[in-house]
Amino acid sequence: MRGDNAKKLCSLEDIPDGGCKGFGDGSADSFFAVRRGSEVYLYRNCCPHAGAPLNWMPDRFLNREKTHIICTAHGALFDICSGKCVAGPCSGDYLDNIDMEIRDGDVWVL
């Protein structure tokens, strides 16, 4: 268990397996989670190219195939596991990840 500042975000089951879920007000200061089985990847909702939120609708952060995170402002694609931009104007840049861990089926922000 980590330090006392950790805060429970949600249950792992609140994030659809193979999908994503946004948290916060939808601005570039909010964040989102992508789930792949028992793994969760948590990122700030801010494109490194434009500084704008990635999604155009709540909980819409993935491309149609659900293989990449997408910035709907200009179509940049990001690797789900690393947050690295693999296509688009910010190619090679990374999304800001947020430290988290899973404890007893719950997602905690550290």
Backbone hydrogen bonds, N-H to C=O, Kabsch-Sander energy under -0.5 kcal/mol:
donor,donor_aa,acceptor,acceptor_aa,energy
6,A,3,G,-1.3
7,K,109,V,-2.4
9,L,107,V,-3.3
10,C,107,V,-1.2
12,L,105,G,-3.0
14,D,11,S,-1.6
15,I,12,L,-1.6
18,G,35,R,-1.7
19,G,16,P,-2.5
21,K,33,A,-2.2
23,F,31,F,-3.2
30,S,27,S,-1.8
31,F,23,F,-2.2
32,F,43,Y,-2.6
33,A,21,K,-2.7
34,V,41,Y,-2.4
35,R,19,G,-2.4
36,R,39,E,-2.7
39,E,36,R,-2.0
41,Y,34,V,-2.6
43,Y,32,F,-2.6
44,R,96,D,-3.0
45,N,30,S,-2.9
46,C,44,R,-2.0
47,C,52,A,-2.9
51,G,47,C,-2.3
60,R,57,M,-1.7
61,F,59,D,-0.7
63,N,68,H,-2.4
66,K,63,N,-1.7
69,I,78,F,-2.3
70,I,61,F,-2.4
71,C,76,A,-2.3
72,T,54,L,-2.8
72,T,70,I,-0.7
74,H,71,C,-0.6
75,G,71,C,-2.5
77,L,87,A,-2.5
78,F,69,I,-2.9
79,D,84,K,-2.9
83,G,79,D,-2.2
85,C,93,D,-3.4
86,V,77,L,-2.7
86,V,84,K,-0.5
87,A,77,L,-1.3
91,S,88,G,-1.6
92,G,85,C,-2.4
93,D,90,C,-2.7
95,L,83,G,-2.1
97,N,95,L,-0.7
98,I,42,L,-2.7
101,E,108,W,-2.1
103,R,101,E,-0.5
103,R,106,D,-2.7
106,D,103,R,-2.0
107,V,10,C,-3.3
108,W,101,E,-3.1
108,W,106,D,-0.5
109,V,7,K,-2.9
110,L,99,D,-2.3
